[in-house]
Amino acid sequence: MKTEILADSDAVAVRAAGIVASEARCAFAARGRFVMAVSGGRTPWQMLRALAREDVPWAGVHVLQVDERVAPAGDPDRNLTHLRESLLSHAPIPPDHIHAMPVEAADLDQACRDYTSVINALSGIPAVLDLVHLGLGPDGHTASLVPGDPVCDVRDAEVALTGLYQNRRRMTLTYPVLNRSRNILWVVTGAEKAPMLPRLLAGDPTIPAGPIAHGNAFLLADVPAASVLVLGSAPATA
């Protein structure tokens, strides 16, 4: 896994935006569109606002959600609320190119199948996304693949539901579609992530983030998140 350690979350967000923009230009030149999936979090929203200042072929960009809380429209818990605020207010992306997970549906199992159909329409069968952005939780989770949840064992679906986690059920992309992605961009900031970062880099299968493929992955971390690596004299880049 390629790794870069930067000074702070602002620097990580700007660097991440540059990587996404570069991949968007390459994908658009090669295939006429760029399909990315985005996770939630404060630094990702900074990344998306920085992305709005980059040279991006917005008319060909499609944004999927990596995961979403089952909550009403406009709820502050919803990743979609912040995703739309970060992009629609700052970048000329067509509004219908932001593809929301249908977590308001009455039948959530059918909603997972419906979102799979959206992914397939954009990225083929089996779907191969151009880029997936992932974060790392203090408990080792990524996307909404959370410790001890049966969702981590799903191998026959690309979109699935979790049980209750921090008082909400979640809809999430699963390992098969995440690991087929052309690029995986990890954005990890904050000292609370430091104990999990070496385990991510080691591919520790006992944390949900561990089984994510490394060969096509790029990790950006700030100094607080990488403090254990620095103290352990690990290389800053690899």
SETI-231713 format. One record per residue: residue in three letters; chain; x, y, z of N, C-alpha, C in turn. Coordinates in pm, whole numbers. Example, Ala and Ser with C-alpha at 12.3 -4.5 7.8 and 13.67 -1.06 7.14 Angstrom:
% residues 2
+-----+----+--------+--------+--------+--------+--------+--------+--------+--------+--------+
:  aa : ch :   n_c1 :   n_c2 :   n_c3 :  ca_c1 :  ca_c2 :  ca_c3 :   c_c1 :   c_c2 :   c_c3 :
+-----+----+--------+--------+--------+--------+--------+--------+--------+--------+--------+
: ALA :  A :   1319 :   -569 :    780 :   1230 :   -450 :    780 :   1320 :   -330 :    780 :
: SER :  A :   1285 :   -225 :    708 :   1367 :   -106 :    714 :   1290 :      3 :    787 :
+-----+----+--------+--------+--------+--------+--------+--------+--------+--------+--------+
END
This chain:
% residues 238
+-----+----+--------+--------+--------+--------+--------+--------+--------+--------+--------+
:  aa : ch :   n_c1 :   n_c2 :   n_c3 :  ca_c1 :  ca_c2 :  ca_c3 :   c_c1 :   c_c2 :   c_c3 :
+-----+----+--------+--------+--------+--------+--------+--------+--------+--------+--------+
: MET :  A :     84 :   -119 :      0 :      0 :      0 :      0 :     88 :    125 :      0 :
: LYS :  A :     68 :    213 :    -97 :    140 :    340 :    -96 :     92 :    424 :     21 :
: THR :  A :    186 :    490 :     88 :    152 :    564 :    209 :    218 :    700 :    209 :
: GLU :  A :    142 :    801 :    247 :    197 :    935 :    267 :    147 :    988 :    401 :
: ILE :  A :    235 :   1048 :    478 :    200 :   1111 :    604 :    216 :   1262 :    587 :
: LEU :  A :    109 :   1334 :    617 :    108 :   1479 :    601 :     85 :   1545 :    736 :
: ALA :  A :    107 :   1676 :    740 :    110 :   1746 :    868 :    -22 :   1741 :    943 :
: ASP :  A :   -132 :   1765 :    873 :   -260 :   1776 :    942 :   -374 :   1738 :    848 :
: SER :  A :   -496 :   1744 :    900 :   -612 :   1700 :    821 :   -635 :   1789 :    701 :
: ASP :  A :   -604 :   1918 :    713 :   -621 :   2008 :    598 :   -530 :   1964 :    483 :
: ALA :  A :   -406 :   1932 :    514 :   -312 :   1888 :    411 :   -356 :   1756 :    350 :
: VAL :  A :   -408 :   1667 :    434 :   -458 :   1538 :    384 :   -574 :   1562 :    287 :
: ALA :  A :   -666 :   1651 :    322 :   -783 :   1676 :    237 :   -741 :   1731 :    101 :
: VAL :  A :   -647 :   1823 :    101 :   -601 :   1882 :    -25 :   -530 :   1778 :   -111 :
: ARG :  A :   -444 :   1699 :    -49 :   -372 :   1595 :   -124 :   -469 :   1492 :   -179 :
: ALA :  A :   -567 :   1453 :    -98 :   -667 :   1356 :   -144 :   -745 :   1410 :   -263 :
: ALA :  A :   -782 :   1537 :   -258 :   -854 :   1598 :   -369 :   -772 :   1593 :   -497 :
: GLY :  A :   -643 :   1616 :   -486 :   -557 :   1610 :   -604 :   -551 :   1471 :   -664 :
: ILE :  A :   -547 :   1369 :   -577 :   -545 :   1230 :   -626 :   -677 :   1197 :   -695 :
: VAL :  A :   -787 :   1234 :   -633 :   -918 :   1205 :   -693 :   -930 :   1275 :   -828 :
: ALA :  A :   -889 :   1400 :   -836 :   -899 :   1474 :   -962 :   -817 :   1408 :  -1072 :
: SER :  A :   -696 :   1364 :  -1037 :   -612 :   1299 :  -1136 :   -676 :   1169 :  -1186 :
: GLU :  A :   -729 :   1089 :  -1095 :   -795 :    965 :  -1135 :   -921 :    993 :  -1217 :
: ALA :  A :   -991 :   1101 :  -1185 :  -1110 :   1137 :  -1262 :  -1074 :   1171 :  -1405 :
: ARG :  A :   -968 :   1246 :  -1424 :   -926 :   1282 :  -1560 :   -884 :   1158 :  -1638 :
: CYS :  A :   -811 :   1068 :  -1573 :   -767 :    945 :  -1640 :   -885 :    857 :  -1678 :
: ALA :  A :   -979 :    839 :  -1586 :  -1095 :    754 :  -1612 :  -1182 :    812 :  -1722 :
: PHE :  A :  -1200 :    943 :  -1719 :  -1284 :   1008 :  -1821 :  -1220 :    994 :  -1959 :
: ALA :  A :  -1088 :   1008 :  -1965 :  -1019 :    993 :  -2093 :  -1028 :    849 :  -2144 :
: ALA :  A :  -1025 :    752 :  -2053 :  -1025 :    611 :  -2093 :  -1164 :    555 :  -2119 :
: ARG :  A :  -1262 :    598 :  -2037 :  -1394 :    532 :  -2043 :  -1511 :    628 :  -2053 :
: GLY :  A :  -1485 :    758 :  -2053 :  -1592 :    855 :  -2070 :  -1670 :    888 :  -1945 :
: ARG :  A :  -1631 :    832 :  -1831 :  -1694 :    864 :  -1703 :  -1602 :    824 :  -1590 :
: PHE :  A :  -1630 :    881 :  -1473 :  -1555 :    850 :  -1352 :  -1656 :    821 :  -1243 :
: VAL :  A :  -1648 :    699 :  -1189 :  -1743 :    656 :  -1085 :  -1666 :    635 :   -956 :
: MET :  A :  -1700 :    716 :   -857 :  -1633 :    705 :   -727 :  -1737 :    684 :   -618 :
: ALA :  A :  -1696 :    620 :   -510 :  -1781 :    601 :   -393 :  -1713 :    668 :   -275 :
: VAL :  A :  -1793 :    742 :   -197 :  -1739 :    828 :    -92 :  -1796 :    787 :     43 :
: SER :  A :  -1708 :    781 :    143 :  -1748 :    759 :    282 :  -1775 :    893 :    349 :
: GLY :  A :  -1829 :    888 :    471 :  -1857 :   1008 :    546 :  -1740 :   1050 :    634 :
: GLY :  A :  -1755 :   1168 :    696 :  -1654 :   1217 :    789 :  -1612 :   1359 :    760 :
: ARG :  A :  -1558 :   1426 :    861 :  -1523 :   1568 :    846 :  -1414 :   1590 :    740 :
: THR :  A :  -1306 :   1511 :    746 :  -1199 :   1530 :    648 :  -1247 :   1499 :    506 :
: PRO :  A :  -1329 :   1395 :    483 :  -1382 :   1376 :    347 :  -1462 :   1494 :    296 :
: TRP :  A :  -1539 :   1559 :    383 :  -1613 :   1675 :    333 :  -1516 :   1786 :    296 :
: GLN :  A :  -1408 :   1802 :    372 :  -1303 :   1896 :    333 :  -1243 :   1856 :    198 :
: MET :  A :  -1220 :   1728 :    180 :  -1165 :   1677 :     54 :  -1254 :   1713 :    -63 :
: LEU :  A :  -1384 :   1696 :    -47 :  -1476 :   1724 :   -157 :  -1482 :   1873 :   -188 :
: ARG :  A :  -1476 :   1956 :    -86 :  -1474 :   2100 :   -113 :  -1345 :   2140 :   -184 :
: ALA :  A :  -1233 :   2076 :   -146 :  -1108 :   2102 :   -217 :  -1114 :   2048 :   -360 :
: LEU :  A :  -1183 :   1937 :   -379 :  -1198 :   1879 :   -512 :  -1269 :   1975 :   -606 :
: ALA :  A :  -1361 :   2054 :   -553 :  -1435 :   2150 :   -635 :  -1343 :   2254 :   -698 :
: ARG :  A :  -1224 :   2271 :   -642 :  -1128 :   2369 :   -697 :  -1032 :   2306 :   -796 :
: GLU :  A :  -1044 :   2175 :   -816 :   -953 :   2103 :   -906 :  -1010 :   2099 :  -1048 :
: ASP :  A :   -923 :   2062 :  -1140 :   -963 :   2043 :  -1281 :  -1025 :   1904 :  -1294 :
: VAL :  A :  -1158 :   1899 :  -1296 :  -1232 :   1773 :  -1295 :  -1336 :   1776 :  -1406 :
: PRO :  A :  -1351 :   1668 :  -1483 :  -1455 :   1663 :  -1588 :  -1592 :   1634 :  -1526 :
: TRP :  A :  -1648 :   1734 :  -1461 :  -1766 :   1714 :  -1376 :  -1884 :   1651 :  -1448 :
: ALA :  A :  -1902 :   1681 :  -1574 :  -2017 :   1625 :  -1646 :  -2011 :   1473 :  -1653 :
: GLY :  A :  -1890 :   1416 :  -1639 :  -1875 :   1271 :  -1646 :  -1853 :   1206 :  -1511 :
: VAL :  A :  -1868 :   1280 :  -1402 :  -1843 :   1227 :  -1268 :  -1973 :   1176 :  -1206 :
: HIS :  A :  -1968 :   1056 :  -1150 :  -2081 :   1000 :  -1076 :  -2031 :    963 :   -937 :
: VAL :  A :  -2107 :   1003 :   -835 :  -2067 :    981 :   -697 :  -2167 :    888 :   -629 :
: LEU :  A :  -2117 :    775 :   -582 :  -2194 :    679 :   -505 :  -2160 :    694 :   -356 :
: GLN :  A :  -2242 :    635 :   -272 :  -2213 :    632 :   -130 :  -2153 :    498 :    -91 :
: VAL :  A :  -2047 :    502 :    -12 :  -1990 :    379 :     44 :  -2084 :    322 :    149 :
: ASP :  A :  -2142 :    411 :    230 :  -2235 :    367 :    334 :  -2325 :    482 :    375 :
: GLU :  A :  -2433 :    447 :    443 :  -2528 :    548 :    487 :  -2607 :    497 :    606 :
: ARG :  A :  -2639 :    587 :    697 :  -2724 :    553 :    811 :  -2870 :    549 :    767 :
: VAL :  A :  -2943 :    457 :    824 :  -3087 :    451 :    799 :  -3151 :    559 :    884 :
: ALA :  A :  -3182 :    670 :    820 :  -3236 :    788 :    888 :  -3315 :    870 :    785 :
: PRO :  A :  -3403 :    958 :    831 :  -3486 :   1035 :    739 :  -3405 :   1131 :    653 :
: ALA :  A :  -3463 :   1175 :    544 :  -3400 :   1274 :    457 :  -3368 :   1400 :    534 :
: GLY :  A :  -3249 :   1455 :    511 :  -3208 :   1578 :    576 :  -3157 :   1563 :    717 :
: ASP :  A :  -3165 :   1441 :    773 :  -3117 :   1418 :    909 :  -2967 :   1447 :    915 :
: PRO :  A :  -2920 :   1517 :   1019 :  -2777 :   1546 :   1027 :  -2690 :   1421 :   1038 :
: ASP :  A :  -2748 :   1308 :   1075 :  -2673 :   1182 :   1077 :  -2644 :   1129 :    937 :
: ARG :  A :  -2718 :   1176 :    838 :  -2704 :   1122 :    703 :  -2576 :   1173 :    637 :
: ASN :  A :  -2496 :   1082 :    583 :  -2381 :   1122 :    503 :  -2424 :   1204 :    381 :
: LEU :  A :  -2539 :   1169 :    324 :  -2586 :   1237 :    203 :  -2604 :   1387 :    226 :
: THR :  A :  -2651 :   1425 :    343 :  -2671 :   1567 :    372 :  -2542 :   1644 :    353 :
: HIS :  A :  -2433 :   1591 :    407 :  -2304 :   1659 :    399 :  -2241 :   1643 :    261 :
: LEU :  A :  -2265 :   1530 :    197 :  -2213 :   1509 :     62 :  -2270 :   1612 :    -34 :
: ARG :  A :  -2401 :   1630 :    -29 :  -2463 :   1730 :   -117 :  -2415 :   1871 :    -85 :
: GLU :  A :  -2405 :   1902 :     44 :  -2358 :   2036 :     83 :  -2215 :   2060 :     32 :
: SER :  A :  -2132 :   1957 :     39 :  -1991 :   1972 :      2 :  -1972 :   1986 :   -148 :
: LEU :  A :  -2053 :   1917 :   -228 :  -2034 :   1919 :   -372 :  -2128 :   2012 :   -446 :
: LEU :  A :  -2257 :   2001 :   -422 :  -2353 :   2076 :   -503 :  -2338 :   2226 :   -487 :
: SER :  A :  -2293 :   2269 :   -369 :  -2276 :   2412 :   -345 :  -2144 :   2466 :   -399 :
: HIS :  A :  -2054 :   2376 :   -438 :  -1919 :   2422 :   -473 :  -1871 :   2374 :   -610 :
: ALA :  A :  -1931 :   2271 :   -666 :  -1883 :   2213 :   -792 :  -1999 :   2199 :   -891 :
: PRO :  A :  -1970 :   2211 :  -1019 :  -2076 :   2201 :  -1121 :  -2110 :   2057 :  -1159 :
: ILE :  A :  -2123 :   1970 :  -1060 :  -2161 :   1831 :  -1088 :  -2312 :   1827 :  -1109 :
: PRO :  A :  -2361 :   1754 :  -1210 :  -2506 :   1741 :  -1225 :  -2567 :   1679 :  -1099 :
: PRO :  A :  -2672 :   1739 :  -1044 :  -2730 :   1688 :   -919 :  -2769 :   1541 :   -926 :
: ASP :  A :  -2814 :   1495 :  -1043 :  -2855 :   1355 :  -1052 :  -2736 :   1260 :  -1068 :
: HIS :  A :  -2614 :   1314 :  -1064 :  -2495 :   1229 :  -1065 :  -2448 :   1196 :   -924 :
: ILE :  A :  -2518 :   1246 :   -823 :  -2495 :   1203 :   -686 :  -2603 :   1100 :   -654 :
: HIS :  A :  -2562 :    976 :   -636 :  -2654 :    864 :   -627 :  -2669 :    822 :   -480 :
: ALA :  A :  -2783 :    857 :   -422 :  -2807 :    833 :   -280 :  -2847 :    689 :   -254 :
: MET :  A :  -2791 :    633 :   -147 :  -2841 :    504 :   -101 :  -2986 :    520 :    -55 :
: PRO :  A :  -3076 :    430 :    -97 :  -3219 :    447 :    -69 :  -3259 :    399 :     71 :
: VAL :  A :  -3202 :    463 :    172 :  -3223 :    417 :    308 :  -3359 :    458 :    366 :
: GLU :  A :  -3435 :    538 :    292 :  -3569 :    575 :    338 :  -3675 :    475 :    291 :
: ALA :  A :  -3635 :    375 :    215 :  -3731 :    278 :    160 :  -3793 :    195 :    271 :
: ALA :  A :  -3917 :    153 :    247 :  -3986 :     66 :    344 :  -3924 :    -73 :    348 :
: ASP :  A :  -3881 :   -121 :    232 :  -3820 :   -254 :    220 :  -3670 :   -234 :    198 :
: LEU :  A :  -3593 :   -242 :    304 :  -3450 :   -212 :    294 :  -3373 :   -322 :    221 :
: ASP :  A :  -3419 :   -445 :    228 :  -3353 :   -551 :    152 :  -3367 :   -527 :      3 :
: GLN :  A :  -3486 :   -488 :    -40 :  -3506 :   -454 :   -181 :  -3426 :   -329 :   -217 :
: ALA :  A :  -3415 :   -236 :   -123 :  -3338 :   -115 :   -147 :  -3191 :   -148 :   -175 :
: CYS :  A :  -3137 :   -246 :   -105 :  -2999 :   -290 :   -132 :  -2987 :   -343 :   -275 :
: ARG :  A :  -3085 :   -421 :   -317 :  -3082 :   -473 :   -454 :  -3097 :   -360 :   -556 :
: ASP :  A :  -3180 :   -263 :   -524 :  -3198 :   -149 :   -615 :  -3069 :    -69 :   -629 :
: TYR :  A :  -2998 :    -51 :   -519 :  -2873 :     26 :   -527 :  -2766 :    -54 :   -601 :
: THR :  A :  -2769 :   -184 :   -587 :  -2679 :   -267 :   -666 :  -2704 :   -247 :   -815 :
: SER :  A :  -2830 :   -235 :   -853 :  -2864 :   -212 :   -993 :  -2808 :    -78 :  -1041 :
: VAL :  A :  -2812 :     24 :   -955 :  -2755 :    154 :   -991 :  -2604 :    141 :  -1013 :
: ILE :  A :  -2539 :     71 :   -923 :  -2394 :     51 :   -935 :  -2361 :    -25 :  -1064 :
: ASN :  A :  -2436 :   -129 :  -1092 :  -2412 :   -208 :  -1213 :  -2433 :   -126 :  -1339 :
: ALA :  A :  -2536 :    -42 :  -1339 :  -2562 :     42 :  -1456 :  -2447 :    137 :  -1484 :
: LEU :  A :  -2380 :    181 :  -1379 :  -2269 :    274 :  -1395 :  -2135 :    205 :  -1419 :
: SER :  A :  -2119 :     85 :  -1361 :  -1985 :     25 :  -1355 :  -1977 :   -119 :  -1402 :
: GLY :  A :  -2084 :   -172 :  -1462 :  -2078 :   -305 :  -1519 :  -2115 :   -414 :  -1421 :
: ILE :  A :  -2115 :   -537 :  -1473 :  -2145 :   -656 :  -1393 :  -2032 :   -758 :  -1414 :
: PRO :  A :  -1956 :   -792 :  -1312 :  -1957 :   -732 :  -1179 :  -1904 :   -589 :  -1182 :
: ALA :  A :  -1951 :   -507 :  -1092 :  -1914 :   -367 :  -1091 :  -1767 :   -348 :  -1057 :
: VAL :  A :  -1703 :   -258 :  -1132 :  -1566 :   -217 :  -1103 :  -1566 :    -65 :  -1093 :
: LEU :  A :  -1563 :    -15 :   -971 :  -1562 :    129 :   -948 :  -1424 :    185 :   -978 :
: ASP :  A :  -1421 :    311 :  -1022 :  -1292 :    373 :  -1052 :  -1215 :    406 :   -925 :
: LEU :  A :  -1285 :    453 :   -822 :  -1217 :    488 :   -698 :  -1314 :    475 :   -582 :
: VAL :  A :  -1267 :    418 :   -473 :  -1344 :    413 :   -349 :  -1264 :    485 :   -242 :
: HIS :  A :  -1328 :    580 :   -177 :  -1267 :    648 :    -64 :  -1312 :    579 :     64 :
: LEU :  A :  -1218 :    548 :    152 :  -1247 :    481 :    278 :  -1183 :    555 :    395 :
: GLY :  A :  -1248 :    545 :    510 :  -1192 :    593 :    635 :  -1168 :    475 :    728 :
: LEU :  A :  -1109 :    504 :    841 :  -1075 :    401 :    940 :  -1129 :    446 :   1076 :
: GLY :  A :  -1212 :    363 :   1138 :  -1267 :    397 :   1269 :  -1173 :    357 :   1382 :
: PRO :  A :  -1190 :    418 :   1499 :  -1108 :    381 :   1615 :  -1124 :    235 :   1656 :
: ASP :  A :  -1234 :    173 :   1613 :  -1256 :     31 :   1642 :  -1216 :    -60 :   1526 :
: GLY :  A :  -1152 :      0 :   1423 :  -1106 :    -78 :   1309 :  -1208 :    -96 :   1200 :
: HIS :  A :  -1324 :    -30 :   1210 :  -1423 :    -46 :   1104 :  -1387 :     41 :    985 :
: THR :  A :  -1439 :      4 :    870 :  -1434 :     87 :    751 :  -1564 :     69 :    677 :
: ALA :  A :  -1601 :    168 :    592 :  -1737 :    171 :    539 :  -1830 :    154 :    660 :
: SER :  A :  -1933 :     69 :    650 :  -2007 :     29 :    770 :  -1988 :   -121 :    794 :
: LEU :  A :  -1868 :   -166 :    765 :  -1826 :   -303 :    799 :  -1772 :   -294 :    941 :
: VAL :  A :  -1855 :   -331 :   1038 :  -1824 :   -303 :   1178 :  -1794 :   -432 :   1255 :
: PRO :  A :  -1713 :   -422 :   1359 :  -1672 :   -543 :   1431 :  -1790 :   -625 :   1482 :
: GLY :  A :  -1784 :   -755 :   1454 :  -1883 :   -847 :   1506 :  -2016 :   -851 :   1432 :
: ASP :  A :  -2031 :   -769 :   1329 :  -2158 :   -767 :   1255 :  -2154 :   -870 :   1142 :
: PRO :  A :  -2263 :   -944 :   1120 :  -2265 :  -1043 :   1011 :  -2241 :   -982 :    873 :
: VAL :  A :  -2257 :   -850 :    859 :  -2233 :   -788 :    729 :  -2090 :   -815 :    681 :
: CYS :  A :  -1998 :   -836 :    776 :  -1858 :   -861 :    738 :  -1840 :   -997 :    670 :
: ASP :  A :  -1940 :  -1082 :    679 :  -1931 :  -1214 :    618 :  -2002 :  -1221 :    483 :
: VAL :  A :  -2061 :  -1110 :    439 :  -2137 :  -1110 :    314 :  -2041 :  -1115 :    195 :
: ARG :  A :  -2056 :  -1219 :    114 :  -1974 :  -1232 :     -6 :  -2059 :  -1248 :   -132 :
: ASP :  A :  -2190 :  -1259 :   -117 :  -2278 :  -1282 :   -231 :  -2365 :  -1162 :   -265 :
: ALA :  A :  -2331 :  -1046 :   -212 :  -2403 :   -922 :   -242 :  -2304 :   -806 :   -235 :
: GLU :  A :  -2331 :   -703 :   -313 :  -2242 :   -587 :   -316 :  -2289 :   -476 :   -223 :
: VAL :  A :  -2415 :   -482 :   -183 :  -2473 :   -384 :    -90 :  -2550 :   -464 :     16 :
: ALA :  A :  -2531 :   -428 :    142 :  -2595 :   -505 :    250 :  -2626 :   -415 :    368 :
: LEU :  A :  -2702 :   -470 :    462 :  -2745 :   -397 :    581 :  -2671 :   -446 :    704 :
: THR :  A :  -2647 :   -355 :    796 :  -2591 :   -392 :    925 :  -2703 :   -402 :   1028 :
: GLY :  A :  -2667 :   -454 :   1145 :  -2752 :   -439 :   1261 :  -2733 :   -300 :   1319 :
: LEU :  A :  -2781 :   -278 :   1440 :  -2762 :   -148 :   1504 :  -2615 :   -125 :   1535 :
: TYR :  A :  -2567 :     -7 :   1500 :  -2431 :     34 :   1530 :  -2437 :    182 :   1564 :
: GLN :  A :  -2398 :    218 :   1684 :  -2410 :    355 :   1731 :  -2553 :    408 :   1709 :
: ASN :  A :  -2648 :    323 :   1744 :  -2792 :    356 :   1745 :  -2856 :    365 :   1607 :
: ARG :  A :  -2787 :    327 :   1502 :  -2845 :    329 :   1368 :  -2810 :    201 :   1294 :
: ARG :  A :  -2903 :    151 :   1214 :  -2866 :     52 :   1114 :  -2798 :    126 :    998 :
: ARG :  A :  -2723 :     55 :    921 :  -2651 :    115 :    808 :  -2671 :     31 :    683 :
: MET :  A :  -2660 :     98 :    569 :  -2646 :     31 :    441 :  -2502 :     52 :    397 :
: THR :  A :  -2438 :    -52 :    346 :  -2296 :    -42 :    315 :  -2258 :   -123 :    192 :
: LEU :  A :  -2155 :    -76 :    123 :  -2090 :   -160 :     24 :  -2014 :   -269 :     97 :
: THR :  A :  -1997 :   -383 :     33 :  -1934 :   -499 :     96 :  -1795 :   -524 :     36 :
: TYR :  A :  -1723 :   -619 :     96 :  -1587 :   -647 :     52 :  -1576 :   -677 :    -99 :
: PRO :  A :  -1665 :   -758 :   -159 :  -1643 :   -790 :   -300 :  -1633 :   -668 :   -391 :
: VAL :  A :  -1725 :   -575 :   -378 :  -1722 :   -459 :   -468 :  -1610 :   -362 :   -428 :
: LEU :  A :  -1583 :   -349 :   -299 :  -1473 :   -262 :   -257 :  -1340 :   -313 :   -311 :
: ASN :  A :  -1318 :   -443 :   -302 :  -1189 :   -498 :   -341 :  -1169 :   -508 :   -492 :
: ARG :  A :  -1276 :   -496 :   -568 :  -1262 :   -492 :   -715 :  -1232 :   -353 :   -768 :
: SER :  A :  -1235 :   -253 :   -685 :  -1217 :   -116 :   -730 :  -1079 :    -95 :   -792 :
: ARG :  A :  -1075 :     -8 :   -892 :   -947 :     20 :   -956 :   -852 :     93 :   -862 :
: ASN :  A :   -907 :    175 :   -774 :   -826 :    249 :   -678 :   -901 :    257 :   -545 :
: ILE :  A :   -827 :    241 :   -436 :   -881 :    260 :   -302 :   -799 :    369 :   -235 :
: LEU :  A :   -867 :    474 :   -190 :   -800 :    587 :   -127 :   -841 :    594 :     20 :
: TRP :  A :   -747 :    563 :    107 :   -770 :    572 :    251 :   -737 :    714 :    297 :
: VAL :  A :   -827 :    774 :    373 :   -805 :    906 :    433 :   -823 :    888 :    583 :
: VAL :  A :   -712 :    896 :    656 :   -713 :    864 :    799 :   -651 :    980 :    876 :
: THR :  A :   -733 :   1045 :    959 :   -685 :   1160 :   1036 :   -732 :   1148 :   1181 :
: GLY :  A :   -652 :   1201 :   1271 :   -689 :   1205 :   1412 :   -617 :   1103 :   1496 :
: ALA :  A :   -575 :   1144 :   1617 :   -497 :   1058 :   1705 :   -573 :    934 :   1750 :
: GLU :  A :   -706 :    941 :   1751 :   -785 :    825 :   1794 :   -772 :    707 :   1698 :
: LYS :  A :   -724 :    732 :   1576 :   -707 :    625 :   1477 :   -569 :    558 :   1488 :
: ALA :  A :   -478 :    619 :   1564 :   -339 :    574 :   1566 :   -321 :    426 :   1600 :
: PRO :  A :   -392 :    371 :   1699 :   -369 :    230 :   1730 :   -409 :    135 :   1617 :
: MET :  A :   -502 :    176 :   1533 :   -552 :     89 :   1427 :   -471 :     98 :   1298 :
: LEU :  A :   -397 :    206 :   1281 :   -329 :    224 :   1153 :   -225 :    116 :   1125 :
: PRO :  A :   -140 :     75 :   1221 :    -48 :    -35 :   1192 :   -121 :   -165 :   1157 :
: ARG :  A :   -236 :   -187 :   1219 :   -313 :   -309 :   1191 :   -372 :   -305 :   1051 :
: LEU :  A :   -413 :   -187 :   1006 :   -458 :   -172 :    868 :   -345 :   -204 :    771 :
: LEU :  A :   -230 :   -145 :    795 :   -116 :   -166 :    705 :    -68 :   -310 :    704 :
: ALA :  A :    -88 :   -380 :    816 :    -49 :   -520 :    825 :   -154 :   -614 :    766 :
: GLY :  A :   -271 :   -559 :    726 :   -378 :   -645 :    676 :   -435 :   -735 :    782 :
: ASP :  A :   -442 :   -686 :    905 :   -491 :   -764 :   1019 :   -635 :   -811 :    994 :
: PRO :  A :   -659 :   -940 :    979 :   -793 :   -987 :    947 :   -890 :   -981 :   1065 :
: THR :  A :   -840 :   -946 :   1183 :   -928 :   -941 :   1299 :   -997 :   -806 :   1314 :
: ILE :  A :   -965 :   -709 :   1228 :  -1040 :   -584 :   1223 :  -1106 :   -574 :   1087 :
: PRO :  A :  -1222 :   -512 :   1077 :  -1293 :   -508 :    948 :  -1214 :   -442 :    835 :
: ALA :  A :  -1130 :   -346 :    867 :  -1052 :   -280 :    762 :   -943 :   -370 :    706 :
: GLY :  A :   -903 :   -472 :    780 :   -789 :   -555 :    741 :   -800 :   -626 :    608 :
: PRO :  A :   -918 :   -683 :    573 :   -928 :   -759 :    448 :   -940 :   -675 :    320 :
: ILE :  A :   -938 :   -542 :    332 :   -944 :   -459 :    211 :   -813 :   -474 :    134 :
: ALA :  A :   -824 :   -488 :      2 :   -709 :   -512 :    -84 :   -605 :   -399 :    -71 :
: HIS :  A :   -479 :   -438 :    -77 :   -369 :   -342 :    -65 :   -307 :   -303 :   -198 :
: GLY :  A :   -315 :   -389 :   -298 :   -238 :   -369 :   -419 :   -270 :   -242 :   -494 :
: ASN :  A :   -396 :   -197 :   -485 :   -438 :    -78 :   -557 :   -476 :     34 :   -462 :
: ALA :  A :   -416 :     33 :   -341 :   -456 :    124 :   -235 :   -350 :    232 :   -210 :
: PHE :  A :   -400 :    349 :   -170 :   -317 :    464 :   -136 :   -367 :    517 :     -3 :
: LEU :  A :   -278 :    525 :     95 :   -313 :    573 :    228 :   -257 :    713 :    250 :
: LEU :  A :   -345 :    805 :    289 :   -305 :    938 :    333 :   -341 :    950 :    481 :
: ALA :  A :   -244 :    982 :    564 :   -268 :    996 :    707 :   -202 :   1124 :    756 :
: ASP :  A :   -261 :   1185 :    860 :   -195 :   1299 :    921 :   -102 :   1251 :   1032 :
: VAL :  A :    -20 :   1342 :   1083 :     80 :   1305 :   1183 :     17 :   1245 :   1309 :
: PRO :  A :    -95 :   1302 :   1361 :   -155 :   1238 :   1480 :   -198 :   1094 :   1455 :
: ALA :  A :   -259 :   1067 :   1339 :   -304 :    930 :   1309 :   -186 :    836 :   1292 :
: ALA :  A :    -73 :    890 :   1245 :     45 :    807 :   1217 :    145 :    806 :   1332 :
: SER :  A :    105 :    855 :   1448 :    202 :    871 :   1557 :    265 :    740 :   1600 :
: VAL :  A :    189 :    631 :   1599 :    245 :    502 :   1637 :    347 :    457 :   1533 :
: LEU :  A :    319 :    483 :   1405 :    414 :    448 :   1302 :    542 :    528 :   1317 :
: VAL :  A :    528 :    657 :   1346 :    646 :    742 :   1361 :    727 :    700 :   1483 :
: LEU :  A :    657 :    674 :   1595 :    728 :    631 :   1715 :    798 :    497 :   1696 :
: GLY :  A :    739 :    416 :   1610 :    797 :    285 :   1584 :    900 :    288 :   1474 :
: SER :  A :    934 :    409 :   1428 :   1036 :    427 :   1323 :    995 :    362 :   1192 :
: ALA :  A :    864 :    355 :   1168 :    818 :    305 :   1039 :    844 :    409 :    932 :
: PRO :  A :    864 :    370 :    806 :    887 :    468 :    700 :    764 :    554 :    678 :
: ALA :  A :    784 :    680 :    647 :    673 :    771 :    622 :    606 :    741 :    491 :
: THR :  A :    680 :    688 :    396 :    621 :    653 :    267 :    665 :    513 :    229 :
: ALA :  A :    578 :    449 :    149 :    611 :    314 :    103 :    552 :    291 :    -33 :
+-----+----+--------+--------+--------+--------+--------+--------+--------+--------+--------+
END
